[in-house]
Amino acid sequence: MTKPDYDAARTHYDDALAQLQNAKAAIALQASRETAATAQSREASVAFDDTILKAPFSGVILARVVEKGTLASTGQSAFTLADIARVKASFAVPDTELPQLRLGAQIPVYIEATRGVAFPGTITTISPAAGPQSSTFQVEVTLTNAERKIRPGMIASVEVPSLANAISVPAIRLPLTALVPHDSGSAYAVFILRTEQGRSTVHLQAVDVGPVEGNAVVIRGGLRPGLKVVLDGNNDLVDGETVSEVPGA
């Protein structure tokens, strides 16, 4: 090959190589632009999706904070959503009612708005400690509300089983005449009879009274079977007084 032919071939090769490099650069630039466009499109899509509120579960709207056209800031609450397929009734009980309550127990719940219809409820929570001010224990009852008849905030009443039905021993019932006022009228007591060394004395015993059944009252606490109780004529008795027991009375 002559030198002029070689120089011409070399020049043609260098031109082709330069065109190849330019073509690769153009392809890379186009790909970069497409990647940037895709990223911008993705960001725009995400931003657009953020303008649509999607509930994470099925429920009902309890409160609406924003209106159409409102400029909402990041983290601002727009709606309050609740699933009311299951609702809870919360109430407080004193410590004397705890023995007849247990987790999983079924108790009826009456909703005033449904005209006293009873809904079956299950005790799901019993507070382990009493409130510092009320000295009562908080109890929660869960109810199935598939038909959406119960709504949050409705007033309800519960029927707690009586202690007489919750324990296996027979309930203690006394005539109303056996009760005497105790602790300045805030509670009741009875006089029990004790006999030691041939001497009979009466002693005041505070009792926890339950529901009244006719002329009798259910004693929920303070007495045990086998004690002798003064049933009548106890208004003039004094704690520790010596009495005479009438045989057969």
C-alpha positions as CSV (number, residue, x, y, z in Angstrom):
1,M,0.0,0.0,0.0
2,T,1.3,3.4,-0.9
3,K,1.5,6.1,1.8
4,P,-1.3,8.2,0.3
5,D,-3.6,5.2,0.3
6,Y,-2.6,4.3,3.9
7,D,-3.2,7.9,5.1
8,A,-6.6,7.9,3.4
9,A,-7.6,4.6,5.0
10,R,-6.4,5.9,8.4
11,T,-8.4,9.0,8.1
12,H,-11.5,7.1,7.1
13,Y,-11.0,4.8,10.1
14,D,-10.6,7.7,12.6
15,D,-13.8,9.3,11.2
16,A,-15.7,6.1,11.6
17,L,-14.4,5.7,15.2
18,A,-15.4,9.2,16.0
19,Q,-18.9,8.7,14.6
20,L,-19.2,5.5,16.7
21,Q,-18.2,7.4,19.9
22,N,-20.7,10.1,19.1
23,A,-23.4,7.5,18.5
24,K,-22.7,5.9,21.9
25,A,-22.7,9.2,23.6
26,A,-26.1,10.1,22.0
27,I,-27.5,6.7,23.1
28,A,-26.3,7.2,26.6
29,L,-27.7,10.8,26.7
30,Q,-31.0,9.5,25.4
31,A,-31.1,6.7,28.0
32,S,-30.2,9.2,30.8
33,R,-33.1,11.5,29.6
34,E,-35.5,8.5,29.6
35,T,-34.3,7.5,33.1
36,A,-34.8,11.0,34.3
37,A,-38.2,11.2,32.7
38,T,-39.2,7.8,34.2
39,A,-38.1,9.0,37.6
40,Q,-40.0,12.3,37.2
41,S,-43.0,10.3,36.1
42,R,-42.7,8.0,39.1
43,E,-42.4,10.9,41.5
44,A,-45.4,12.6,39.9
45,S,-47.3,9.4,40.2
46,V,-46.4,9.0,43.9
47,A,-47.3,12.7,44.5
48,F,-50.6,12.2,42.8
49,D,-51.3,9.0,44.7
50,D,-50.6,11.0,47.9
51,T,-53.6,13.2,47.1
52,I,-55.9,10.2,47.4
53,L,-56.9,9.0,50.8
54,K,-57.3,5.3,51.1
55,A,-58.8,3.7,54.2
56,P,-56.7,0.7,55.5
57,F,-59.9,-1.1,56.6
58,S,-63.6,-1.0,56.1
59,G,-65.5,1.2,58.5
60,V,-67.5,4.4,59.0
61,I,-66.4,8.0,59.2
62,L,-66.9,9.4,62.7
63,A,-65.5,12.8,62.1
64,R,-64.4,15.0,59.1
65,V,-61.8,17.6,59.7
66,V,-61.1,18.9,56.2
67,E,-63.4,20.2,53.5
68,K,-63.1,20.3,49.7
69,G,-60.5,22.9,48.7
70,T,-58.8,22.9,52.1
71,L,-55.0,23.2,52.0
72,A,-53.9,20.2,54.2
73,S,-50.4,20.1,55.7
74,T,-48.3,17.0,56.2
75,G,-49.4,14.9,59.1
76,Q,-52.8,16.6,59.4
77,S,-55.7,14.4,60.3
78,A,-58.5,14.5,57.7
79,F,-61.0,11.9,58.9
80,T,-61.6,9.8,62.0
81,L,-62.5,6.3,60.8
82,A,-63.7,3.4,62.9
83,D,-64.6,-0.2,62.4
84,I,-67.8,-0.8,64.4
85,A,-68.3,-4.4,63.4
86,R,-67.3,-5.0,67.0
87,V,-67.9,-2.5,69.8
88,K,-67.1,-2.3,73.5
89,A,-69.1,-1.3,76.5
90,S,-67.1,0.1,79.4
91,F,-68.3,0.3,83.0
92,A,-66.8,0.4,86.5
93,V,-67.6,-1.9,89.4
94,P,-66.6,-1.9,93.1
95,D,-64.4,-4.6,94.5
96,T,-67.4,-6.4,96.0
97,E,-68.6,-7.3,92.4
98,L,-65.3,-8.7,91.2
99,P,-65.8,-12.3,92.4
100,Q,-68.6,-12.8,89.9
101,L,-66.8,-11.4,86.9
102,R,-64.2,-13.3,84.9
103,L,-62.6,-13.0,81.4
104,G,-64.7,-14.7,78.8
105,A,-67.9,-14.6,80.8
106,Q,-71.1,-13.8,78.9
107,I,-73.3,-11.0,80.2
108,P,-76.2,-9.2,78.5
109,V,-75.9,-5.5,77.5
110,Y,-79.0,-3.4,77.0
111,I,-78.9,-0.4,74.7
112,E,-81.3,2.4,75.5
113,A,-81.7,3.5,71.9
114,T,-82.8,0.0,70.9
115,R,-85.6,0.0,73.5
116,G,-84.0,-2.4,75.9
117,V,-83.0,-5.1,73.5
118,A,-80.3,-7.3,75.1
119,F,-77.1,-7.9,73.1
120,P,-74.8,-10.7,74.2
121,G,-71.4,-9.5,75.3
122,T,-68.2,-11.1,76.4
123,I,-66.0,-9.7,79.1
124,T,-62.6,-9.0,77.4
125,T,-60.9,-6.7,79.9
126,I,-60.9,-6.4,83.7
127,S,-58.6,-3.8,85.1
128,P,-56.0,-5.3,87.5
129,A,-56.1,-2.2,89.8
130,A,-58.7,0.2,91.0
131,G,-58.8,3.8,89.9
132,P,-56.9,6.1,92.3
133,Q,-59.9,8.4,92.7
134,S,-63.0,6.3,92.1
135,S,-61.6,3.1,93.8
136,T,-63.5,1.1,91.2
137,F,-62.3,-1.4,88.6
138,Q,-62.8,-0.8,84.9
139,V,-64.5,-3.6,82.9
140,E,-64.9,-3.8,79.1
141,V,-67.4,-6.0,77.3
142,T,-67.1,-6.7,73.6
143,L,-70.2,-7.1,71.4
144,T,-70.6,-8.2,67.8
145,N,-72.3,-5.4,65.8
146,A,-72.5,-6.9,62.3
147,E,-75.9,-5.1,61.6
148,R,-74.5,-1.7,62.8
149,K,-77.3,-1.2,65.3
150,I,-74.9,-0.1,68.0
151,R,-73.1,3.2,67.5
152,P,-70.2,4.7,69.4
153,G,-71.3,6.9,72.3
154,M,-74.7,5.2,72.9
155,I,-75.8,4.7,76.5
156,A,-75.9,1.1,77.7
157,S,-76.5,-0.8,80.8
158,V,-75.1,-4.2,81.8
159,E,-76.5,-7.0,83.9
160,V,-73.9,-8.3,86.2
161,P,-74.7,-11.7,87.7
162,S,-75.4,-11.7,91.4
163,L,-72.9,-13.2,93.7
164,A,-75.6,-15.7,94.9
165,N,-75.7,-17.2,91.4
166,A,-71.9,-17.0,90.8
167,I,-70.9,-19.1,93.8
168,S,-71.8,-22.8,94.4
169,V,-72.9,-22.4,98.0
170,P,-76.5,-21.5,98.7
171,A,-77.3,-17.8,99.2
172,I,-77.8,-16.6,102.7
173,R,-81.2,-14.9,103.2
174,L,-82.4,-13.1,106.3
175,P,-85.6,-11.3,107.3
176,L,-85.3,-7.5,106.9
177,T,-86.0,-7.2,110.6
178,A,-82.5,-8.7,111.3
179,L,-80.7,-5.7,109.8
180,V,-79.7,-2.7,111.9
181,P,-78.0,0.5,110.8
182,H,-74.2,0.5,111.0
183,D,-71.5,3.1,110.5
184,S,-73.8,6.1,110.8
185,G,-76.4,4.6,108.5
186,S,-74.0,4.1,105.5
187,A,-74.1,0.3,105.9
188,Y,-75.9,-2.5,107.7
189,A,-75.1,-5.1,110.3
190,V,-76.7,-7.9,112.2
191,F,-76.3,-9.2,115.8
192,I,-74.8,-12.7,116.0
193,L,-75.1,-14.9,119.1
194,R,-72.0,-16.5,120.7
195,T,-72.0,-18.9,123.6
196,E,-68.9,-19.5,125.6
197,Q,-68.7,-21.2,129.0
198,G,-72.5,-21.1,129.3
199,R,-72.6,-17.3,128.7
200,S,-74.4,-16.0,125.6
201,T,-73.5,-12.6,124.2
202,V,-74.5,-10.7,121.1
203,H,-71.9,-9.1,118.8
204,L,-72.4,-6.6,115.9
205,Q,-71.3,-8.0,112.6
206,A,-71.2,-5.8,109.4
207,V,-72.7,-7.4,106.4
208,D,-72.9,-6.7,102.6
209,V,-76.5,-6.7,101.6
210,G,-77.8,-7.7,98.1
211,P,-81.2,-7.5,96.5
212,V,-84.4,-7.6,98.5
213,E,-86.7,-10.6,97.8
214,G,-90.1,-9.9,99.5
215,N,-89.5,-9.6,103.2
216,A,-86.0,-11.1,103.0
217,V,-82.7,-9.8,101.9
218,V,-79.7,-11.6,100.3
219,I,-76.5,-11.4,102.3
220,R,-73.6,-11.2,99.9
221,G,-70.8,-11.0,102.5
222,G,-70.0,-10.8,106.1
223,L,-71.7,-14.1,107.3
224,R,-71.1,-17.7,106.9
225,P,-73.4,-20.7,107.3
226,G,-73.8,-21.9,110.9
227,L,-73.8,-18.6,112.7
228,K,-76.8,-17.7,114.9
229,V,-78.3,-14.4,114.0
230,V,-80.8,-12.3,116.0
231,L,-83.8,-12.0,113.7
232,D,-86.1,-9.7,115.7
233,G,-86.0,-7.4,118.7
234,N,-82.5,-6.2,118.1
235,N,-83.0,-2.4,118.1
236,D,-82.3,-2.2,121.8
237,L,-79.3,-4.6,121.8
238,V,-75.7,-3.3,122.5
239,D,-72.6,-4.9,121.1
240,G,-71.2,-7.4,123.6
241,E,-74.3,-7.5,125.7
242,T,-75.2,-10.6,127.6
243,V,-78.5,-12.2,126.6
244,S,-80.5,-15.3,127.4
245,E,-81.1,-17.6,124.5
246,V,-84.7,-19.0,124.4
247,P,-84.5,-22.7,123.6
248,G,-86.1,-23.5,120.3
249,A,-86.2,-19.9,119.1
